[in-house]
Amino acid sequence: MISSNKNAPPAEHNEKLWNPAYILMLVLGLFTSAASQMVTPNLPEYIIDMGASLTLSSTITSLMSLVAMVLRPVSGAANDILSRKNLMLFSTGLTAACLVGYSIAPTLPIIVAIRILHGVAFSVQGVSNMAFATSFIPKSRLGEGLGYLALSNMISQMLGPSIGIFLSDTLGTQYMFWAAAIITLCSMFIVLRVPYKYEKSEISGKARLKQIKLSNLIAKELLFYAFLIGMFSCGNALVSTFLKLMADERGVANIGLYFTVNSLFMVFVRPMAGKLTDKKGLAFILIPAYIIEAIAMAFIGAAGTIWLFLLAAACRAIGQGSGAPAIQASSIKKIGIERSGVAISTCYIGQDLMHVLGPIIGAAVVERTSYSTLFCGYAVVVLLVDLSYILYRKLGFEKEPAAETAEAE
């Protein structure tokens, strides 16, 4: 491990959860996630309109996650060595440029190139946003702190997809991309306002490079956790890629309400799940979370009316909304906050891998069978993953750190 205190927060931020820097990080997460969620449900159809097939559209859409997956280990190590604030500024600026690029790209090859660049930005931004936030969260309230951070992202899911679909349907997809780019640029000003002190290391850059080991890039003790959280990411990818297309095929209007209901339920689920993770541990949250996630996917597969879609949205908020942050918090606790960059990036590797494979495999399943087969089949897979986690615990592979008493605010 590389020894460095360059990313240590100022002392005054260490005593309580609701400090000014942490609050700014919540707003930052809201803005960056909102911009992303505006684009996600509209991009596959936008690419299809440019002449791509469903499978090609899904593949191009997944390129961002593929590139991010490859670069996550480097992003994780960079966040443990370099200034997280500078990394956030770089990745946010590049994201804004990519969003503008989508709106003016004349051909599919250029879309592919922009999607690859977006993957570079996404890789750095995803790790930096969370690692930056952990600098201002007390360790004893890490699950709660990450829960509220995830909650700010989920609130953006209540607004982002609906706003994105509205702008795309009324003004055009190009204007939607520009709106997302403007929101992303606003995020850069928020980053500049975060009170963050970066102390340069006395060790030379060449010496730091020599210290880099595999453990700085991937936390091998968290690989199973990466797989577990990846299954939630796969579910998100399937919903983002196919929900609007499936609703159009079934004649279901106002499908944007799915994301609104999902986010509303997240408002209640995230904080409670974070506190329970700190007090009860990962298994208490994760085992029922997978069961509820499977039920939600089965509902989506069977849905023929907006009401069943909305019921599925509520169930997914409870399942994915509690399970994914619990895994993230447990991962950081397992190897220590000083290695939060590599802990987060290792989890993201699992998320990115499944985000890549999900739409590609999903498109192949849909083209050969149906949307119902895809989502109901995935529900069965989720239950099998839940059984694998129970077996993992039974065999004694999971040793969670002792629960800590939460500090008073």
Secondary structure by P-SEA (a helix, b strand, c coil): cccccccccccccccccccaaaaaaaaaaaaaaaaaaaccccaaaaaaaacccaaaaaaaaaaaaaaaaaaaaaaaaaaacccaaaaaaaaaaaaaaaaaaaaccccaaaaaaaaaaaaaaaaaaaaaaaaaaaacccccaaaaaaaaaaaaaaaaaacaaaaaaaaaacccaaaaaaaaaaaaaaaaaaaaacbbbbbbbcccaaaaaaaccccccccccaaaaaaaaaaaaaaaaaaaccaaaaaaaacccccaaaaaaaaaaaaacaaaaaaaaaccccccccaaaaaaaaaaaaaaaacccaaaaaaaaaaaaaaaaccaaaaaaaaaaaccccaaaaaaaaaaaaaaaaaaaaaaaaaaaaaaccaaaaaaaaaaaaaaaaaaaaaaaaacccccccccccccc
